[in-house]
Amino acid sequence: MGDDEREEFTVVPIPASETEDEHKRVRESNDQDQKLEREGKESRHNRGYDEAADGHHPPPDVERVVEED
């Protein structure tokens, strides 16, 4: 592609799926999660993420099994 052809393109930003407020909320949540991790604590929000990322799936909690007709 030559320089003349490139000049015909219009640069358009990728649409954001989140607002600035949502981005700030996510950033603050991540900061809190990282703080807890540094303290050796697990945040409720991140519980199970590492195991899922490693491919470990804990067995589901089953209260009782019933047979359906």
KOLSEFI-448223 format. One record per residue: x, y, z of N, C-alpha, C in turn; residue number from 1. Coordinates in pm, 1 decimal. Example, Ala and Ser with C-alpha at 12.3 -4.5 7.8 and 13.67 -1.06 7.14 Angstrom:
<rs>
@nX 1319.0	nY -569.0	nZ 780.0	caX 1230.0	caY -450.0	caZ 780.0	cX 1320.0	cY -330.0	cZ 780.0	k 1 $
@nX 1285.0	nY -225.0	nZ 708.0	caX 1367.0	caY -106.0	caZ 714.0	cX 1290.0	cY 3.0	cZ 787.0	k 2 $
</rs>
This chain:
<rs>
@nX 85.6	nY -116.4	nZ 0.0	caX 0.0	caY 0.0	caZ 0.0	cX 90.2	cY 122.6	cZ 0.0	k 1 $
@nX 63.6	nY 213.9	nZ -87.8	caX 144.8	caY 333.6	caZ -97.5	cX 99.4	cY 442.6	cZ -3.5	k 2 $
@nX 182.2	nY 546.8	nZ 10.5	caX 149.3	caY 657.8	caZ 100.1	cX 20.2	cY 727.4	cZ 58.6	k 3 $
@nX -3.3	nY 739.2	nZ -72.2	caX -124.9	caY 805.1	caZ -120.0	cX -249.2	cY 729.3	cZ -74.9	k 4 $
@nX -244.2	nY 596.1	nZ -77.9	caX -358.9	caY 515.8	caZ -36.9	cX -383.1	cY 527.4	cZ 113.7	k 5 $
@nX -276.9	nY 535.3	nZ 192.3	caX -291.7	caY 547.1	caZ 338.4	cX -357.2	cY 678.3	cZ 376.9	k 6 $
@nX -333.2	nY 783.5	nZ 302.1	caX -390.4	caY 914.0	caZ 334.7	cX -541.1	cY 915.2	cZ 318.7	k 7 $
@nX -596.3	nY 818.7	nZ 247.6	caX -740.4	caY 812.5	caZ 226.6	cX -814.4	cY 754.7	cZ 347.5	k 8 $
@nX -742.6	nY 687.2	nZ 437.5	caX -806.0	caY 627.1	caZ 554.4	cX -833.3	cY 732.0	cZ 661.2	k 9 $
@nX -940.4	nY 711.0	nZ 735.2	caX -973.8	caY 794.4	caZ 849.3	cX -950.3	cY 712.4	cZ 974.8	k 10 $
@nX -872.2	nY 765.5	nZ 1066.3	caX -844.5	caY 696.4	caZ 1191.9	cX -963.3	cY 716.5	cZ 1284.4	k 11 $
@nX -1017.8	nY 606.5	nZ 1331.8	caX -1134.1	caY 609.8	caZ 1419.2	cX -1098.3	cY 535.3	cZ 1546.7	k 12 $
@nX -1120.8	nY 596.6	nZ 1663.8	caX -1089.8	caY 525.1	caZ 1788.2	cX -1182.7	cY 406.2	cZ 1807.0	k 13 $
@nX -1129.8	nY 302.0	nZ 1871.1	caX -1210.7	caY 184.7	caZ 1901.8	cX -1313.7	cY 225.2	cZ 2006.7	k 14 $
@nX -1441.0	nY 193.6	nZ 1983.0	caX -1543.3	caY 233.3	caZ 2080.3	cX -1520.6	cY 167.2	cZ 2215.0	k 15 $
@nX -1533.0	nY 244.8	nZ 2318.7	caX -1515.6	caY 192.0	caZ 2454.7	cX -1645.4	cY 128.5	cZ 2500.8	k 16 $
@nX -1634.6	nY 13.6	nZ 2562.7	caX -1753.8	caY -54.2	caZ 2612.5	cX -1786.3	cY -10.2	cZ 2755.6	k 17 $
@nX -1699.6	nY 70.6	nZ 2813.4	caX -1725.2	caY 115.5	caZ 2949.9	cX -1702.7	cY 265.8	cZ 2959.0	k 18 $
@nX -1772.9	nY 326.3	nZ 3049.9	caX -1760.1	caY 469.7	caZ 3071.7	cX -1636.7	cY 497.1	cZ 3157.0	k 19 $
@nX -1601.0	nY 622.5	nZ 3167.6	caX -1487.3	caY 661.1	caZ 3251.9	cX -1513.4	cY 623.6	cZ 3398.0	k 20 $
@nX -1637.3	nY 641.1	nZ 3443.3	caX -1671.9	caY 603.1	caZ 3581.7	cX -1656.7	cY 453.2	cZ 3603.6	k 21 $
@nX -1699.4	nY 374.0	nZ 3504.8	caX -1685.8	caY 229.0	caZ 3515.8	cX -1539.2	cY 188.9	cZ 3517.0	k 22 $
@nX -1459.9	nY 252.9	nZ 3432.7	caX -1316.0	caY 225.1	caZ 3428.6	cX -1252.0	cY 255.8	cZ 3564.6	k 23 $
@nX -1290.8	nY 366.6	nZ 3624.9	caX -1237.1	caY 405.8	caZ 3756.5	cX -1277.3	cY 302.9	cZ 3862.6	k 24 $
@nX -1403.4	nY 258.5	nZ 3858.1	caX -1451.8	caY 160.2	caZ 3956.3	cX -1374.2	cY 28.9	cZ 3943.9	k 25 $
@nX -1351.3	nY -15.8	nZ 3820.9	caX -1276.9	caY -139.8	caZ 3798.7	cX -1133.7	cY -124.3	cZ 3847.9	k 26 $
@nX -1070.8	nY -11.4	nZ 3818.3	caX -933.0	caY 14.2	caZ 3861.0	cX -923.7	cY 11.0	cZ 4013.5	k 27 $
@nX -1018.4	nY 76.9	nZ 4083.0	caX -1016.8	caY 78.4	caZ 4229.7	cX -1037.4	cY -62.1	cZ 4285.8	k 28 $
@nX -1123.2	nY -140.2	nZ 4222.7	caX -1146.6	caY -277.0	caZ 4266.2	cX -1019.8	cY -360.6	cZ 4248.8	k 29 $
@nX -952.6	nY -342.7	nZ 4135.1	caX -827.9	caY -415.8	caZ 4111.8	cX -721.2	cY -375.8	cZ 4212.6	k 30 $
@nX -713.0	nY -245.8	nZ 4243.4	caX -616.2	caY -198.8	caZ 4342.5	cX -642.2	cY -263.2	cZ 4478.1	k 31 $
@nX -769.7	nY -271.4	nZ 4516.2	caX -806.2	caY -333.1	caZ 4644.5	cX -770.4	cY -480.9	cZ 4645.0	k 32 $
@nX -798.8	nY -550.7	nZ 4533.8	caX -765.4	caY -693.0	caZ 4524.3	cX -615.2	cY -714.5	cZ 4537.0	k 33 $
@nX -535.7	nY -630.1	nZ 4472.3	caX -390.3	caY -642.5	caZ 4478.0	cX -338.5	cY -614.9	cZ 4618.9	k 34 $
@nX -398.8	nY -519.6	nZ 4687.4	caX -358.7	caY -487.6	caZ 4825.2	cX -383.2	cY -609.8	cZ 4915.0	k 35 $
@nX -500.5	nY -670.4	nZ 4902.5	caX -531.0	caY -788.3	caZ 4982.8	cX -435.4	cY -903.6	cZ 4950.3	k 36 $
@nX -403.2	nY -919.6	nZ 4822.7	caX -311.2	caY -1026.4	caZ 4782.6	cX -173.1	cY -1005.9	cZ 4843.7	k 37 $
@nX -127.0	nY -881.6	nZ 4847.1	caX 3.8	caY -852.7	caZ 4909.1	cX 2.8	cY -884.2	cZ 5058.4	k 38 $
@nX -115.1	nY -871.2	nZ 5120.4	caX -129.3	caY -901.4	caZ 5263.3	cX -151.4	cY -1051.0	cZ 5287.6	k 39 $
@nX -154.4	nY -1129.1	nZ 5180.5	caX -175.0	caY -1272.3	caZ 5194.2	cX -320.4	cY -1311.2	cZ 5211.1	k 40 $
@nX -410.6	nY -1220.6	nZ 5177.9	caX -553.3	caY -1247.1	caZ 5191.4	cX -613.9	cY -1265.0	cZ 5052.3	k 41 $
@nX -723.9	nY -1339.3	nZ 5048.1	caX -793.4	caY -1360.3	caZ 4923.0	cX -920.2	cY -1276.1	cZ 4921.8	k 42 $
@nX -938.5	nY -1198.3	nZ 4816.5	caX -1060.5	caY -1118.2	caZ 4809.2	cX -1176.2	cY -1206.9	cZ 4765.8	k 43 $
@nX -1294.0	nY -1175.3	nZ 4812.5	caX -1413.4	caY -1251.0	caZ 4774.6	cX -1432.7	cY -1244.8	cZ 4623.2	k 44 $
@nX -1401.9	nY -1130.0	nZ 4566.0	caX -1418.0	caY -1108.4	caZ 4422.0	cX -1329.7	cY -1201.4	cZ 4339.4	k 45 $
@nX -1209.2	nY -1229.9	nZ 4385.1	caX -1114.3	caY -1310.0	caZ 4308.4	cX -1114.6	cY -1458.0	cZ 4344.7	k 46 $
@nX -1196.6	nY -1497.9	nZ 4438.3	caX -1196.8	caY -1636.3	caZ 4483.8	cX -1221.2	cY -1731.6	cZ 4367.0	k 47 $
@nX -1129.7	nY -1822.5	nZ 4346.4	caX -1145.0	caY -1923.4	caZ 4243.2	cX -1086.0	cY -1886.3	cZ 4108.4	k 48 $
@nX -1045.3	nY -1759.9	nZ 4088.4	caX -991.2	caY -1719.3	caZ 3959.0	cX -862.8	cY -1793.9	cZ 3925.2	k 49 $
@nX -771.4	nY -1805.7	nZ 4020.4	caX -643.9	caY -1872.1	caZ 3992.6	cX -665.8	cY -2018.3	cZ 3956.5	k 50 $
@nX -754.0	nY -2085.4	nZ 4030.3	caX -779.5	caY -2225.8	caZ 4002.2	cX -842.1	cY -2241.6	cZ 3863.7	k 51 $
@nX -934.5	nY -2154.7	nZ 3829.4	caX -999.3	caY -2163.0	caZ 3698.9	cX -898.4	cY -2136.7	cZ 3587.4	k 52 $
@nX -809.6	nY -2041.3	nZ 3608.7	caX -708.3	caY -2009.6	caZ 3507.8	cX -612.0	cY -2126.0	cZ 3489.2	k 53 $
@nX -587.5	nY -2202.0	nZ 3596.7	caX -497.9	caY -2317.1	caZ 3588.9	cX -569.6	cY -2443.0	cZ 3540.3	k 54 $
@nX -699.5	nY -2433.2	nZ 3518.4	caX -775.4	caY -2548.2	caZ 3470.0	cX -829.8	cY -2637.4	cZ 3578.8	k 55 $
@nX -818.4	nY -2595.1	nZ 3703.8	caX -873.1	caY -2673.6	caZ 3814.0	cX -1017.1	cY -2630.9	cZ 3838.3	k 56 $
@nX -1103.4	nY -2726.8	nZ 3837.3	caX -1244.3	caY -2698.9	caZ 3861.4	cX -1287.6	cY -2775.8	cZ 3985.1	k 57 $
@nX -1318.0	nY -2706.1	nZ 4093.4	caX -1360.2	caY -2778.4	caZ 4213.9	cX -1494.9	cY -2845.3	cZ 4189.0	k 58 $
@nX -1517.1	nY -2959.2	nZ 4252.0	caX -1645.8	caY -3026.3	caZ 4233.5	cX -1758.2	cY -2939.9	cZ 4288.5	k 59 $
@nX -1874.6	nY -2945.0	nZ 4227.2	caX -1986.6	caY -2863.4	caZ 4275.4	cX -2037.2	cY -2915.3	cZ 4410.3	k 60 $
@nX -2094.3	nY -2826.7	nZ 4487.1	caX -2158.5	caY -2865.9	caZ 4612.7	cX -2295.1	cY -2924.2	cZ 4577.4	k 61 $
@nX -2314.3	nY -3052.3	nZ 4607.7	caX -2439.9	caY -3119.1	caZ 4576.0	cX -2508.9	cY -3153.3	cZ 4706.3	k 62 $
@nX -2630.3	nY -3101.7	nZ 4722.7	caX -2705.2	caY -3130.3	caZ 4845.1	cX -2774.2	cY -3265.1	cZ 4836.3	k 63 $
@nX -2837.8	nY -3292.0	nZ 4722.6	caX -2899.5	caY -3422.3	caZ 4705.3	cX -2923.0	cY -3445.1	cZ 4557.6	k 64 $
@nX -2929.3	nY -3569.7	nZ 4522.0	caX -2950.4	caY -3609.3	caZ 4383.4	cX -3087.4	cY -3676.2	cZ 4376.5	k 65 $
@nX -3166.5	nY -3632.1	nZ 4279.5	caX -3296.9	caY -3693.8	caZ 4260.6	cX -3305.2	cY -3749.5	cZ 4119.9	k 66 $
@nX -3386.7	nY -3853.0	nZ 4103.6	caX -3404.9	caY -3913.9	caZ 3973.6	cX -3529.2	cY -3853.9	cZ 3910.0	k 67 $
@nX -3513.3	nY -3808.6	nZ 3785.8	caX -3628.3	caY -3750.5	caZ 3715.5	cX -3690.9	cY -3855.4	cZ 3624.6	k 68 $
@nX -3822.1	nY -3850.5	nZ 3608.9	caX -3893.6	caY -3945.3	caZ 3522.4	cX -3899.6	cY -3892.6	cZ 3382.1	k 69 $
</rs>
